[in-house]
Each structure stands twice: as structure tokens, then as C-alpha cells.
């Protein structure tokens, strides 16, 4: 139940007060105007309760409430269709919702009773609630209107330039290519069809009948953009429907003239069309060349090379981002895979086949489309029939006849089961959602991706990596081949020329900076100078740890068959502990009669006592259910530090010492120890890391990991895991995490942090403004419970790992991966945001992908050099790896915590472990 004193509850209380105010105003009026009543703008079919709900919500919620009763799944059976027969349909607008907003705005203007008080509360709540009060209907209406625009305007303001100077300058290039354009006008038209045509692909066909008028165009089904004004005879056209030969009138209405530089999305559409000109096959947002497929016959695989493109305006101007990518496909058809499974598995073939195929993606060989398999229907075969419209008349046709008639394909096996792929689409001309059951013929489908067994095959993965992990020189050569292909293709070249565009002959030239290697500090005042490759595996095991926790009371579990493995582990651990400065006593050894999950749970519950420091479990194999059960006991029900070891990792005697050393370091961390640290000059600063993981068992919730430092060297971390609804920006529980973290910092340091630096992972580009305008004010408001005068300086940095940006260092021998600590903060950075890129790891195989950091908010006045250096320093403090990691340590810790809870535990950990790295 919403609390009027907290979060959205206060916003709801405000809205209810405003609603009561409006009702009082309308009752006081002697002759209320029905045109100003919210009821008058609702559709006749809407119930009074529904209108009441719509008027009590704000922003998108009001529109959603008006549509809620209409967007329902029908209870009837799904529509059965072959893979190529499901066409998209046009979604309906939200015009009625917008009229409701405008009507409510007019009603609010007419009501003046109590306005000063309500306005004052509204202003106060504006920074803490995502819900908008009716006093902000004007801005809501504008935002709804903006969301319906088909273009993104380029601001006339200068780009945001935040550059550092610390480090050694180096010449680099990247996968960005300058686009030159002539500042021409773009003519925007609205296209109307009479009678109205609901299917999008049909609209394209009808307009394409008059291609002589539209040699260069961008058309989305309603809005048409052309580089030159259309003649009068092109404004009223007649086309023929290819399905029923009926006549369709096309009316083209001029809307306005725009500048080409304002139409970023047109550039992306142009390059998507260029991919078609180059005869590339599209999978999602990537395009692949099947004609250049690389065969790996020994594994029945093939690798398709491809490209990813995106056009945007950056700090240095308009550029094309181009990256090479690969798609691994299996040359085996699904039918062949089914036959092999039936022959190998015998009576259990149905269950095994379902486990292996359901959830996988397959590609149809006849039109190169991807589908996800949801089930296998052995009651349907290619001889089964379905209904299809033929000249407007429904007729029954078998799958055999359909594929022969439409694709000239003769299906050989008439008794094979069909694969089912389900999708939900909006029916043409209605707002209801319809379930489509797409039937796929296994004989005509090709398997994509790799199975778990294939991924565990070292030889196979090594052979695949030969073609997918390409060097910087190979990647740059692929860029040049793409540019040459575009310039040598007449259709692509004319398409660019028609829009006044030209592409640069090579990638952009840049200057980056390499930060100096960071020295590390171990126990006994040992200082180790940093290396160029940013790794210190030998130093971590030869030196004493910075802060050791002696292990005096611990339990070792193992099964009978792993008795020798457990003995070897104990002896090796005894030899390794002294050089690392950790004292380890002999454990209480418990032999388990079997490796059943309930056996582990029973013996764990019996053995865990209040004075027990650590539980070590040696498992004979890797099983997710057993691991999850162990972690639930040790991290939640009976909290104690735990270490689970796969016996196979201890069986290789040549690597036993190295593995045992790493396990000992992990055990020290989980008990609150410190392995190493680096020099961080920041004083009285708390660093926070946030990451989220979707819990598959909780379909409507995700797990958010929260980690915060509570010492000056940033080696001790306070952690919390919270559950929040999917799509929810920040929850009450996460705000509580900030308060608890600051309180814990105060308990350990006898002072509150003056600065809070937040690293947030897993945030998309479209959420930057939401974070700045919604999340940050809530965080600031939540911290006021610690004192009305407490206002720490906050720096909020979004961390993005999944990007297409690449950086190549120029050398005399060509291009190489840049050194660890390479920073790039100019030219290819965002135009309207303060951001930078750091390649924090030295990569020897393939091409390095830098990490993108966007500073969405900073009121501390931290110079760019300080922000970049601190970010790189924090990449050295992840204790699960003796080297730098791609993201700052708090982000990686938050990821590990969220992953453990969401993937294995499925419940929140105990708060008694919150000050230790129990989740490593």
C-alpha cells in the first residue's frame, strides 16, 4: 500500500488532493462547461471508473489507463501460419489519451480554488516522484507530442568538451568514419491510402509502383522524406493491390521542409538500404554476408562475417560507426539433428530433443529469417493444412503445397514434426493483441549458435576463435573493404549521392593518452611497480597479503571418491599459506556418503556453528542445483563464509599449487581480508557500484547489487542486494541502501563521507536524462534522513561495456591494441554529454573493446583528469583477478553479487555478511 509520506505515495496523495480540489471547483460553479470536464473527452465505451483512474494518473500512466481496457489478449485460439506469412501491422496512436490530457489541462486552468497550496506541494514533490501532478500537464503534453516525432533535432548549442591532459599522448585510430554532407533541404510528406491499408509491407509495395518519382526516399509507412520537392503529378497516384487487384488511391500531402543535418535517423535508414544493395542478410541490427561464409567442416560449422553500422553526431561531427562481427551457424539442418537425436537417445528422444531445441534460434534457409523455437509439435507434419487468403477468399493449403507454390521448394520428408515459434502481434485495424503460431519445417531450418557441449569443447572453440577473434589489422582491413564495396556499388553510390552524402576513404585519426602503470602495495610494506600489461599474478602469490585473516576454525566437506583430492588440497594449502602471510589451521574433515543435494544440505546444517569461520566444499562435478542449495544455506539461512571447489580443478597436479593459491586468496577476501591496495589520494570519499541481473525464476523482478566502500583505501566493501520490478528505475529499497551504506561508513570512520561517487552499470543511452532528473533527486532526498544539513557532493557515472567502439594504436608495424590505461576523451565522444573511454586491460588475442563512461551528473567540480585516473585506479582493486578488469571494482563486485542472488540463491543474503566479500 502506498505511503503518503514516502516516494510515489506522496505523489498519489498530492494527486488525490488536486482531484478533490477540482471536484469542489466544479460543484461551486453554477453552470459547469461540459467541454472542460475530463469525462467529456473520454470515449463513450470507457467506464466511469476507468476515466477516474485515467485522471488520477500522470504522464504515460494516464494514457496507459485509457488503453488498458482495450489492449487485451483474446481467448480464442492462435492464428496458424507458415514462417513467412506473418506480416507486421501498424500500431494505433494514443490520440484519445492526448485529448484527455488536454481536456484535463483546460479543466485545471478553469479551477483556481486552492491553487497556491497545491502548486507549492507540487513544486516540492517534483524532485522526488516520477509521477507528474496535473499542474504539469503542459509539459506532459509536450513530452507526448515529442515522443511522436519522426526525427531528432540537432541542437544549435556547442558540443560538450571535457578533456584531460595527464598521460602520454599516442596516435590512434578508431572504427569511426567521417560523413561529409551537403546542407540540402529534406522535404517531408504525409502519405495517405484510400482505402486505408493496415499492413506495412503492402504500403511499401503500393508506393514502390511509382518508383520513378521516388528514386531516393525514406518511408516508414506514413511519413515520406525525399531530397527534392515532388512534382504535382506525384501527389495523387493510383496503385493496384497485388493481392486482389483492387485500386488504391495514394494522396501525398506536403508537411514541411527540414535541414538534412537535423535528420539523423535518415542516415541510419540510408545505410540500412546500402546493406541491401550489398546483398547482406540482416539478423536483428547486424548484417552478414552469406557469400563470404567460412566453412569449418570438422565441426559442421560455418562463420558468416558481417557488419554493424550506426550514424550519429559526435563531438567531432557527423560520423559512421562501423564494426565487423561474426555469426556462427551449424551446417546441419534441424531435421538431420532430430534424426541423430532419435537414433542416439532411443525412447527418451522426445524429452532430450525438447531440452536441446526449445529456446534455440534457427534460420530458415529460403528467406534467411531467424525464429526462436518454443515447442515441437509431432502431431503436425508438412501434410497438415492451414487457412490462407487467396484473392480475398480463405482457402486451405498444406505446407507442402505452400512451399512449392511460393518458393519452388519440394519438401522431401512428409512425416517430420513441425517446429512452433510463437509471437504476439497487434491485429491490423484493431488494438487487440493476437497470438500467432508460426510453423517451421525442420528440413528447411538451419541451427544457429553453439550448444553448451560445443562451448566446452576446447578444440572447437579454438578453431572458431581463429575466425571470430580478429586482430586490429584484420578488423581495420574489413573496414576498408566495406568502404570500397560501397564506393564500387553503383546503387549504393547513387543512393549516397542522391542525398548529398559522401563517405571518407579511411577511419578517423585521433590522439589518445596512456596513463602510467599503477604501483601496488602488499603486506610488509612491499611496493611492486606496475607493468605495461597490468597483471601481477606472480607478485600476488609470492608476497604477503596486505591484511590477513587467520583461519582457525573451518570445515572441509568431500565425498568418498574425492578423499585423495581433499588430502592433496590440504597439504598444498599448508605449504602455500606461510609465504602469503596467512595462518591456516587443520580443518574438521567431513566425508559425505554420496553427492546428492539433500546430503550436502543436511550435513551443512549440522556442522555450521556460531564460532565457525569458513566452510569449504569439494564437489565431484559442477551442478547448478547443488551449488544453489549450498549458497542458500551458507549465505542466507545459516550465514557463514563458504568456498565451493570443483574437484576436477584440483586433479591436475601440475596446476594444483597455482589453483590452491588462488583459492586461498579468495578465502582470505571472504573473511574480510585485503590482498593488495594502490595509492588513492581521495579523502573522505565513498565509492558506490550498482548493477542489475534479471532473475529467470522471478519473471517480473530483477536483482540489483549494491556495493559501497567504507575505508579510505577502498578495499573494504559494504554490500546489499535488493529486488525491484523490471523497468523500475530506482526502488525504495535501493534508496535505503544508500542510507545504510553512509551509516556504515560513519560507524567505521566516525565521519560522514563528503563525496559520493556512483558507478552505475547496465544503463542505456535513453536513460541518462531519467537518472539525472529522477534517480539523483531521490538519492539526495533519501540522504537527508541523516541530517538536514548533510549534502554530500555527488558524481554519477554510467558504465557501458556493450559498445561497438574500437581503439587501435598506430605503430611502425601497423595497428595494435592500445596499452592498458589508454584514455580517449575527444572527437568520437558524445556531443551532448561529458564522457570518456578507457581501455583498462591489455589484450593479446582479438581486438580490445574499451569501456564507455558517461558522467551524467557532477557537482563536486572534479577535473576530468582526476575522474579518469580514479576510474582506472579502481580497475586494479577486483580481488578475483590479479590484474586490471574492464570496469571499476565496485561495478564488478555489484555484478557478482547480483548474479549470485539471481542465478543461484533466488533469495536475499543475510545482512550479517554485508561487510565482507562473501559473493566472490
Secondary structure as UniProt FT lines:
FT   TURN            4..5
FT   HELIX           7..28
FT   HELIX           34..36
FT   HELIX           38..41
FT   TURN            44..45
FT   HELIX           48..56
FT   HELIX           60..68
FT   TURN            69..70
FT   STRAND          79..82
FT   TURN            83..84
FT   HELIX           95..110
FT   TURN            113..114
FT   HELIX           115..125
FT   TURN            126..128
FT   HELIX           134..136
FT   HELIX           137..147
FT   STRAND          168..174
FT   STRAND          176..181
FT   STRAND          185..194
FT   HELIX           200..208
FT   TURN            209..213
FT   STRAND          217..219
FT   STRAND          223..226
FT   HELIX           232..234
FT   STRAND          236..240
FT   TURN            242..244
FT   STRAND          247..259
FT   HELIX           260..262
FT   HELIX           264..277
FT   TURN            278..279
FT   STRAND          281..283
FT   TURN            284..285
FT   STRAND          286..288
FT   HELIX           290..292
FT   STRAND          294..296
FT   HELIX           297..299
FT   STRAND          301..314
FT   TURN            315..316
FT   STRAND          317..333
FT   HELIX           334..345
FT   HELIX           346..348
FT   HELIX           349..357
FT   TURN            358..359
FT   STRAND          361..364
FT   TURN            365..367
FT   STRAND          370..372
FT   STRAND          375..377
FT   TURN            378..379
FT   TURN            382..383
FT   STRAND          385..390
FT   TURN            391..392
FT   STRAND          393..398
FT   HELIX           399..407
FT   TURN            414..415
FT   STRAND          418..426
FT   TURN            428..429
FT   STRAND          433..441
FT   HELIX           442..444
FT   STRAND          445..448
FT   HELIX           452..455
FT   HELIX           458..468
FT   HELIX           472..488
FT   HELIX           490..498
FT   TURN            499..500
FT   STRAND          501..503
FT   STRAND          509..514
FT   STRAND          520..522
FT   TURN            523..525
FT   STRAND          526..528
FT   TURN            532..533
FT   HELIX           537..542
FT   STRAND          554..559
FT   HELIX           560..562
FT   HELIX           563..577
FT   TURN            578..581
FT   STRAND          588..592
FT   HELIX           597..607
FT   TURN            610..611
FT   STRAND          614..619
FT   HELIX           624..632
FT   HELIX           633..637
FT   STRAND          641..646
FT   HELIX           647..650
FT   HELIX           653..655
FT   HELIX           656..670
FT   TURN            671..672
FT   STRAND          677..678
FT   STRAND          685..694
FT   TURN            696..697
FT   TURN            699..700
FT   STRAND          701..709
FT   TURN            712..713
FT   STRAND          717..725
FT   TURN            726..727
FT   HELIX           732..749
FT   STRAND          755..761
FT   HELIX           765..767
FT   HELIX           768..770
FT   HELIX           771..775
FT   HELIX           776..782
FT   HELIX           783..786
FT   TURN            788..789
FT   STRAND          793..800
FT   STRAND          807..811
FT   TURN            812..813
FT   STRAND          814..817
FT   TURN            820..821
FT   STRAND          822..824
FT   STRAND          834..839
FT   STRAND          851..858
FT   HELIX           864..874
FT   TURN            875..876
FT   TURN            879..880
FT   HELIX           889..899
FT   HELIX           900..905
FT   HELIX           911..913
FT   TURN            914..915
FT   TURN            918..919
//
